[in-house]
């Protein structure tokens, strides 16, 4: 993988914008390729890296193949666009962004498992803004952020909360933090709509580092453990990433926020460690 990415850098550097090299492997293996990805970023080379099997859904291959911490590396790496599209519509948008990024390597990060198509909610053009409102709700008491393979899970959680009367929910799709950070403040405010009485909660089974910049709480993987050797769907169930478990915990969190407004100023991590629900407060 390191040689693959290094060769791609050489092709891109030979005659910039004449050849657009594309690499592809499991997302976890881009850890081995990271030095070459970094050199491509440093040299401002256009290379498109297509990362697959990017979540705990790679359960049959075990925790060695579940890259729960790796997104943080590439989200932090200068001059790299790490993009997690949520369906084929957003994937088309990610490719458009990557092809237009003439001086920047891109990583398009996708799951191994089948996902529902969310169009017409999803919008390929909006991927270029990093995040956008997937479903608005003027009466919302909660904003849910969905990312990549878990965008459809955020939609299901929102539906469950509204059906039970626990919350009214607006949904934000957030495929690329770096692209969103580059938007003007008016746009960012229109998407997140931060309010004292409306928490923002992100759903992504990676370690949560960085989401505290955009959200009040996260359903994430604990920073103290790795994934689990389980079939993909069972891994999501084991770690609590189901509409039922998330909506149940969110109901309790919303009650806490109503009772203790200062909780909005603390970043909550909801995790499912070894099958036992827990919450950690910063």
C-alpha positions, -999 to 999 in steps of 0.1 A, spaced: 0 0 0 29 24 8 44 16 -27 10 20 -43 5 55 -30 41 64 -37 38 53 -73 6 74 -76 25 104 -63 52 99 -89 26 97 -117 9 129 -104 42 148 -101 54 137 -136 30 161 -153 5 177 -128 -31 174 -140 -22 153 -170 -26 121 -151 -49 117 -121 -38 86 -103 -63 65 -84 -55 40 -56 -78 17 -37 -77 -7 -8 -93 -12 26 -93 20 46 -73 3 74 -45 -3 49 -41 34 43 -24 35 76 5 18 59 2 42 30 -1 73 52 35 85 47 30 86 10 -4 102 13 12 128 35 40 134 9 14 138 -18 -3 164 4 30 182 11 37 183 -26 2 195 -35 -4 165 -58 -38 155 -71 -43 118 -62 -76 101 -55 -75 74 -29 -106 52 -28 -109 36 7 -133 8 12 -144 -13 43 -142 18 64 -161 9 96 -170 -16 123 -192 -32 96 -160 -51 86 -167 -73 116 -159 -106 100 -123 -95 95 -119 -85 132 -107 -54 149 -74 -54 129 -95 -43 99 -119 -18 117 -102 16 114 -120 34 142 -92 58 149 -78 63 114 -102 90 102 -88 113 128 -53 110 112 -65 121 78 -89 147 90 -59 163 108 -34 158 80 -29 192 62 -41 195 26 -60 162 25 -97 159 18 -112 130 38 -147 124 26 -173 99 39 -203 98 15 -236 83 28 -250 68 -4 -243 68 -42 -256 103 -46 -231 116 -21 -204 94 -36 -209 111 -69 -205 144 -52 -173 132 -35 -158 122 -69 -167 156 -83 -149 173 -54 -118 150 -58 -116 156 -96 -118 194 -90 -91 193 -62 -62 200 -85 -36 205 -57 -49 182 -30 -51 145 -24 -85 131 -16 -97 100 3 -132 88 -6 -141 65 23 -170 40 18 -184 10 36 -183 -27 26 -220 -33 33 -251 -23 13 -267 10 23 -301 25 15 -303 52 -11 -314 84 5 -320 105 -26 -338 130 -30 -327 139 6 -290 136 -4 -275 161 -27 -242 155 -46 -236 193 -51 -238 199 -14 -209 175 -7 -186 203 -18 -197 223 12 -186 196 36 -220 194 54 -255 204 46 -290 201 60 -304 168 49 -339 173 65 -350 205 81 -376 208 109 -386 242 121 -399 227 154 -367 207 161 -355 202 196 -324 182 184 -300 183 155 -286 149 145 -254 147 124 -250 116 103 -217 106 86 -209 82 58 -223 47 63 -242 59 94 -261 87 77 -290 63 71 -289 53 108 -293 90 117 -324 91 96 -338 60 113 -330 74 148 -348 107 139 -378 88 127 -379 67 159 -376 98 182 -404 116 163 -426 86 163 -422 82 201 -428 119 207 -394 122 224 -380 149 201 -385 168 168 -353 163 148 -334 181 120 -307 161 103 -273 172 89 -252 151 66 -215 158 73 -193 140 47 -161 162 50 -150 183 80 -123 202 61 -147 213 33 -172 225 59 -145 244 78 -137 263 46 -172 277 43 -182 312 54 -196 317 89 -231 324 77 -233 291 59 -219 272 89 -244 288 112 -273 280 89 -263 243 89 -256 238 126 -281 263 140 -265 263 174 -291 271 201 -291 269 238 -321 246 238 -312 224 209 -283 199 213 -263 187 183 -254 150 184 -232 131 159 -235 94 151 -202 78 138 -186 46 151 -151 60 151 -133 76 181 -149 109 187 -119 132 186 -127 164 168 -165 163 168 -165 185 199 -159 214 175 -193 208 159 -215 189 183 -225 187 220 -224 149 221 -214 118 201 -225 82 197 -190 69 190 -165 41 197 -148 43 231 -112 56 229 -102 28 253 -109 -1 230 -109 -15 195 -136 -32 174 -149 -67 177 -148 -99 157 -184 -102 147 -205 -103 116 -210 -67 104 -246 -62 114 -239 -79 148 -210 -56 154 -233 -26 151 -258 -42 174 -230 -51 199 -217 -16 201 -252 0 204 -255 15 169 -291 7 164 -321 31 161 -336 15 193 -306 19 215 -296 53 203 -331 68 205 -334 54 240 -302 70 252 -310 102 234 -343 104 252 -324 103 285 -298 128 273 -325 153 263 -341 150 297 -307 157 313 -302 188 291 -336 201 300 -330 195 337 -293 207 337 -288 233 309 -251 235 318 -248 200 303 -249 216 269 -215 230 276 -200 195 282 -191 171 255 -209 137 261 -196 105 246 -221 77 244 -204 44 240 -212 7 243 -182 -10 258 -183 -48 261 -221 -47 257 -226 -24 287 -239 11 281 -218 40 295 -215 77 291 -184 97 296 -185 135 302 -157 159 295 
